[in-house]
Amino acid sequence: MCCCNVHVTFGQSNMFVPLCLVFPALTLLFPRGHASLPLVINTWPFKNATAAAWSTLQSGGSVLDAVEKGCARCETEQCDGSVGYGGSPDESGETTLDAMIMNGDTMEVGAVADLKRIKNAIGVARAVMEKTDHTLLVGESASLFAENMGFIAEDLTTNKSMNIFSQWLKGNCQPNYRKNVFPDPSKSCGPYKPRATLKQTKRKRHANTHSHDTIGMIALDQDGHVAAGTSTNGLTHKVPGRVGDSPIVGAGAYADSSAGGAAATGDGDVMMRFLPSYLAVELMRAGADPSAACKTAISRIKRHYSEFFGAIICANTTGHYGAACNKVPGFSHFHYMVSNTESDTPLLKSVDCF
């Protein structure tokens, strides 16, 4: 391939440099697209969550404060029924919560999973980070920790979640996430017992966007400090005790103030096997722009699970951002929110899935 020379001046020196070497350097110096700091970006059209996080930054709060306030707004508003109390009942009809928050300066993380009775999951996650030396607390012990830290114990069940559960029972517990058990889980409710032999048949996964809508959020301040977080009530009709990708570091979200942040949403059981948020941040560290990093992270999963439902948002430390999603029936584009100094209000963005 031909690569012509161009005349370049460095101080008092004149030289000819191959053009194919100049353009990559210009790309690193002047990345594509607009960049602006501070920045808040989150999954799905959860505008009020974006506004809460942005307001926190504008009033002098830290990036951790912004992520916590933004995710907490979704928990209070029960965003799309997939965040907070009163949604996604499990096989026993109970709503449980998962959340995590990460400090990109110190690499500290706090997370909770299978949290019961406590509405403010992201707040408990931050308490784990700031009040213990641990990273992740789960189940009843996480709930007791939260109560000891002053969080109010409340019933997470609502009339809506009980109705979802009762309709599921009437429909022979369909869909569910059991396999290799009897009675036949595709036709019957439990209790289930293990089959003597394992079937290798691959069950089709349920690409229902409303059963997976985690809020994932990334916040950057004027100096490029990064925090990221997630909150969700998990997968509707999940097996009790199931934990998805949201509270898992590098899966649900990841932040590193020397590179950027990422947050994922979708089929957590599949996505957590590939640590897409960690991968995207490492790709940005190596020089990839956020859109390309997001797309590569999705492609890595797609190579093994071509029909998985999922999306990811990415932002680097200069304020550039992007997103990517896997195209499946019923999901051809992914909406996400952005707030920065280029607009007075949060902007709804969209990316075509591939």
N, C-alpha and C positions, 0 to 999 in steps of 0.2 A: 504494500500500500504506500502511495506517495505521501510524503510529509514535507511540505515546503518550509523554507526558513523565513523568519520575520526579523526585522531590525529592532533591537531592544537596547535602551540606554540605562546603565546602572551607574549613577554618579558621573565620573569622568570617563567611564569605559563604555565603548560601543561594541556590540557583538550581535551575531546572528544566532537565533535560537529556533529549533524546530517548532513549528506551529502546533504540532500534536502534543508538545510538552507544555505549551502556554495555556491552552484551554482548560486542562485539568486543574492547573494552578488557579486560574481565574474562578473556576467553579468552587474551589475551596475558600477563596477570598470573598467571593460574592455569590453565595448560595442562591438557588432559584427561589422565587416567591417572596412574599412580604414577611418581614420579621418585626415583631414589636414586643417589648417587655414593659410592664408585667404581662402575664398571660395566664388565663384559666381555660382549660379545655376538658370537656367531659363527654362520655358516651351518651347517646340517645338525646331526644329533644327535651331534656329536663331543664328548661330555661330558668326556673326559679332557683334551682340548685346552683347554676352558673352565676346568677346574679348575687346570691348570698356569698359565694366565695369571692367574687370580684369586689363586692362591697367591703368585705373583711380586709382584703389587700389594700384597698383605697383608704381605709380608715387607719392604716398602720399595723394591721395584724400580720403575723408571719405566714409563710406558705403552709405550715402545718395547721395554723388556725383556719386558713382559707379552705383547705381540703376537709377539715373536720366540719366546719360550718356548712359547706356545700353539700356534703354527703348527709349530714344531719337534717338538712332541709328536705331532702328526698325521703328520709326515714319518717319524718313527721307527715309529709304529704302523701306517703304511700305511693311513690312514683310508679305508675303503670301497674300497681298491684304486685310488683316484683321486688320492691324495696320496702323494708320496714314491716311493721306489724300487720296482721290481718290479711296476709297473702300467702300463696304457695304452700298450702297445708301438705304435710307429709302423709304417709300411709295410715297414720293413726289420727290424722286430722289436726295435728299440732303445727303451728308456725314457729320456726327457729331461724335465727339470724347469723350471718357470717359477715365479718368486716376486717379490714386491715388498713394501716397507715404507715408510711415510710418516710423517714427523714433523709433526703439525698445528701445532706452535709455530713452527717455522722454515720449513716447507713444503719441507724437504729430502726427497728420495726416493732409494732405492736399489732396483734391480731387476735380475733376470737372466732370460734366456729361452734355451730350447734348451740348457740346461745339461747336460753329460754328466759321468759318473763321480763326481759329488759329491752325497752324500745330503742334506746340510743346505743346501738352496736358500735358505731364509729367512735363514740366517746369512750366506751369501755376499751376498745382497741388502743386508743391513745393512752389510757390509764395503764394498760399492760406495758406499754413502751416506757412510760415515765415513772411508774410506781413499782416496777419489778425489773429484774435482770433477764426476764424471759422474753420470748418472741410471740408465742402462741398459747392461748388457754382455750380449752374446749369443754362443751357440755355443762353439766350441772355445776362442776367446779368453777367454770368461768362465770356462771350466774351468781354463785355465792361470793366470788371475788368482787363482782360488780356491786352487789348489795353492800358488802363491807366497805367499798369505796364511795358509798353514798348514792348510788344509782337506785331509782325507785323500781320496785318489783310490781309489774302489772301483767294482766292477762293479755297475751298477744293475739288471741282468737277474737274474731268479729263475726257478725251474722253472715257477712259475705264469704269469709273463709269457711265457715261451717256449711254454707250452701254448696260451695265448690266441692267440699268433701262428701256431702250426702249425695250429690249428683254422681260423683265418681263411684261411690258404693253401688248406687242403683244401676250403673253401667258396667257391672261386673269388674270394677276396679281397672278400667281401661282409660288411658294407657298406664302401664307400670314399667318398672325397670328390673324385673326379675328374669332369670334365665336358668336353665338346667335344674328346675325344681318341679315338684308336683303338689297339688293339681296344676294343670297347664295354665301358666300365668297369662297367656293370650286370651283365655276364655273365663278364668275364674279368679276370685279373690283368695286370699290365704286363709288360715296360716299355711305356709309352704314348708315342704320337706325337701332335702336334696335328692336328686335323681342318682341312681346307682352309676350311670354312665353319663359322660358329658357329650352334648351335641355340639358340633362345630358350626352349626348354622348361624349366620350373621343376621341378627335382627336389625331392621331398619330403625334408625334413631329418629326421634320426633323433632323436626325442625320448626318448633313453635316459638316465635320470637317473644311471645308474652310469658313464656315459662322460664326465660333466661335473662331478663333485662337488668343485669347488674348495673349500678352506677359506678363507673370508674372515672376518676378525676386526677388531673395533673395541674399543679400550680407552680408558677415561676415568678419571682419578684424582680425588681429592677436590676438587681445584681446577678441574676441568673441562678439563685438558690432554688432548688427543686424539692417538691414533696409530691407524693402520690397516695391515693387511697381508693378503697372500694367499699361498697355496702350492698347487701342483697339478702333476700329471704330464701334464696336457693331455688331448687327445681321443684315444681309442683308435682305432688304425688311421689316424691323421693322416698327411698327406704330410710326409716328413722336412723339418724346418726350419720347420714351421708354428708360429706364435706366436698364442695366443689373447688374451683380454682380461685375464687375471690379472696380468701384469706391466706393464700399460699404465696410467699414471696417469690417474685420472678414470674409467676403465672398470672394471678389477678392483676398485679401492678408491680412496678419497679421504679426506683428513682435513684439517680446518682448525679450530684451537682457538677461533676466534671464531664458529663456526657448528655444527660437529658432524662426524660421520664416516659413511661408507657403504661397503658392500662387496657385490659382485654375484657370482652363480654361475649357470651354465647354458651356453647356446650362445654361447661367446665370440666366434665369428666374426661373428655377428649383433650381439651386445650391444655390442661394442667400437665399433661404428659410431655409437653414440648417447651414449657417455660417461655412462652412467646414474648412476654413483656421484658424479661431479662435479655432474650436474644435481640429484640429490637433496640434496646439501649446499647448493647455492645456493638451492634452494627452502626449506630450513630457515632459511637466513640471512634470507630474505625473510619469515619468519614462519610457514611451514607446519609443522604438527606432523609428527613422523617418519613416522607411518603414511601420511599424505596425500602426503608427499614421495616415499616409496617407491612408492606407487600411481601417481603421476603419471609417475615415471621408467619404470615398466613400461608404462604406457599409451602413452608416446611411441614405444616400440619396437613395441608391438602394432599401432599405426596402420599400420605398414608390413609387419610380419611377424606376422600374426595367430596363426600356429601355432608361434611360437618357444618354446623351453623356457628358462625363466629365472626367477630370483628375486633379491631385493635386501633387505638389512637396513640400517636407518638408526638413528642415535642423535644427539640434540642435546646441547649442553653442560650442560644441567640434569639429564641422566640419563634423559630420556624416550626411548623406543625404539619401533620398529615394523618391519614387514616387509610385503612384497607379492610376488605371483607370478602368472605367466600360466597360466591353466587350459588344459591340453591333455590328450588321452586318456592315462590312466595317471599323471597328475600334477594332482591336484585340491586338494592342500594341501601346505604347505611347513613343515618342522620346522626350528627353530633353537634355540640355547642361550643362556641368560642367567645371569649371576652378578652379584648386587649384595648390599647389606647386608640385604635383605629375606629372605634365605634362607641357610642354612648350606651348602647344596649347589647346584650348577648346576641350573637349572630348564629343562625341555624345553618349548618354546613351539610353537604351531602357528598358521598363518594360512591361511584359505581362499583359494584362487586365484580370480581373476575373469577 
